[in-house]
Amino acid sequence: MEAVNKDSILKEIPLFSDLSEEEQALIKERVNFVEYKKGQNIYEEGSCADAFSCVILGRVVIYTKDQDGNETILEYLHHGKYFGIISLLTGEAHSVTAKAINDCLILAINKEDFNFLLNKIPRLAIDLGQTLSRRLKRKDVHQKTIFESTVISVFSSHSQAGKTIYALNLGLGLKRETQKSVMILDIATQDKAHSLPGRLGLQGEHRVLDLSLPLDTAGTIKDFLLKDNFGVDLICLSYQPQDDACLKRLVNVLSRLVNDYHYIILDLPAYMDRIIFQMLNQSDLIHILTGTEPVELEKTHNLIERLKSEFHFQESKIKIIINEYKFSKLTYEQQLEILKYPVLATLPKIELAASDRLVLDAANCEYARAMRRVSRTLGDRLVGLALGVGVGYAFCHIGVLKVIEEEKIPIDVVSGSSTGALIASLWATGKSSQEILEIAREFREPKYIWSIVDLTFPKLGFIKGNKLYGFLKKHLGNKTFRNVRLPLRIIASDVRKKESRVIDKGLLVDALMASCAMPGVFRPFGMRAKEEMLLDGGVINPLPTEVLLKMGVRKIIAVNVTPSRQDIQRQYEKIKEGMSLSPAISPQRRWFTPLEISPKKGGIVKFLTGFSLRQYLREAFRINILDIIFSSIEVMQSEMAQQEAQLADIVLHPDTSGLYWLELHRAAEFARRGEAEARRNLEKIWQVINE
């Protein structure tokens, strides 16, 4: 727990991430970090609320008890999720119990300090108010059956953006991936028909809730509820664009639904009228769909600017989805340049005559896969895989990947440092664990390591890296981060800035050359566009878990192949023994021997006896330089990897005893060790994934 960098914590919590440095500093002065052991209650149902709480490390379960003492689990909370807020604002007792599932670190702000911060940071109060007001208004309707609901508006600044198909598949995807309750509100003006009932296979007449009429006059919510065969509920609503009462009635409807639905999706018409903007303001998240034409992208940019300036929406709560429903002359980079905002997802073109319910009826198509990632992101179901450094040790990752493939463990994002980045890249581009093992078997004998070594004068490193570049090019070609089947992050270390660099754009080969450049051995790799000098990602992030957290991943499997301190000490003793016995440095073995000029060879120098210079460099380089450098780095990496491992839910640490870090020819044995470790922890992995 002590290893957490508390200075960066606030930047990783969605509620605080958009605040200014001054506002974050104000919060930092008033936060406390409290540790809870596994099974310890953070607060109990019926107790007084005295603090705002947010999960930093570990996992928290929220549950209630009935009169007989039976527990009903309402939610599992991971990194960045805050709780206890409603009771804190109302002054009432907690209606649920919060308990640590495993050892946890909780950020806590006591009640007095929290009220002070709300007064000092108005936009924080506005954000919380927008999120919680409807829950506070209707909390007395009936006992909650969920812990927290999320209202998502789906909108577009122009027609033909695929908005309704997206809303439909978002609802179906959330239901499928999270198994939580989902409601879709199909909202249209009174002169327009509703299309979602038909798309969900609901035949016949259906009632429409008219927001221009008082709810008590129109009927109860249940009178308008439509249930399909896919587990998603639907209500069709109509409104009058100039009727302000429609907004109040929509808020009333939402407040009656938040106790029963985890996700409420508003499919809003693509109109830029005042009522629509006010409806958007009732949302926790806004998903804005855009096409790929310059005019569509510009409209989307202007829409976001308006939401931020007029309604004070936090940028982090506005998500852009690019729909490639028609061919664009613009590259992805050019599209981003016009938008000037990050993109949550890109939806590929849907084939003609395809089902509207793509996530169910065409689960393997690219559109459905993109929707799966969006749904898992929203549902805090993203599973990230962090592959650590280790040269030969990193071949253990291959065995872990084999288990992931065979057991169909869902992985949504993968990150890697150094050799771990190489394995991650091969897998992310679609190669199976078996195919990766075959690539590793190219080093079938110890001598084959020289196929990627090209010595140079040691100004910045002993190895130029040209042969390594050729090896990477052979297996990855010109593939970029846009060619991967799941999001990939490669970690390097910036020499000049002395900080970690997360690479997620450009050629994979270039990113890997940077991430694999072991300091003192390989020359630093220059990313020419920015004139950077990048080194081995393992220098700063040997186990890249933090980058996954910043991406919103809440369930992390980390594979730490770095030996423990005890393993390193034993290895170091062997190295010292090997150095003392090495013939390459023995005074009886000279590497520079008498020379002979051979006239037949045109005066070329050759070595008559003993070791040649090339042999000497091989032997001395192998035993002296590489081992000393790698062992020194290992000591440092071992400690850092242990710190980064605390951010993971599951840490796999294969047994590499008896294996040497440079034994690339033993790839199959490394892979077997990784597979054994993954199978030993299968039950724990599934427990985390299914929570």
Secondary structure, DSSP 4 states (H G I P E B T S, - for coil): -TTS-HHHHHHHSHHHHTS-HHHHHHHHTT-EEEEE-TT-EEE-TTPPP-EEEEEEES-EEEEEE-TT--EEEEEEE-TT-EESHHHHHH-PPPSSEEEESSSEEEEEEEHHHHHHHHHH-HHHHHHHHHHHHHHHHTTTSS--SSS--EEEEEEESSSSS-HHHHHHHHHHHHHHHH---EEEEEEEETTS---HHHHTT--S---EEETTS-HHHH--GGGG-EE-SSSEEEEEEEE-TT-HHHHHHHHHHHHHHTTT-SEEEEE--S---HHHHHHHTT-SEEEEEE-SSHHHHHHHHHHHHHHHHHH---GGGEEEEEE--S--SS-HHHHHHHH-S-EEEEEPPPPTT--S-HHHHSTTSHHHHHHHHHHHHHTT--EEEEE---GGGGGHHHHHHHHHHHHT----EEEEETHHHHHHHHHHTT--HHHHHHHHTT--SGGGGGGG--B--SSSEEE--HHHHHHHHHHHTT-BGGG-SS-EEEEEEETTTTEEEEE-SSBHHHHHHHHT--TEEEPPEEEGGGTEEEEEGGGT-SS--HHHHHTT--EEEEE--SPPHHHHHHHHHHHHHHHHH-GGG-TTS-SS--EEEEGGGTSEEEE-SS--HHHHHHHHIIIIIIHHHHHHHHHHHHHHHHHHHTT-SEEE----TT--TT-GGGHHHHHHHHHHHHHHTHHHHHHHHH-
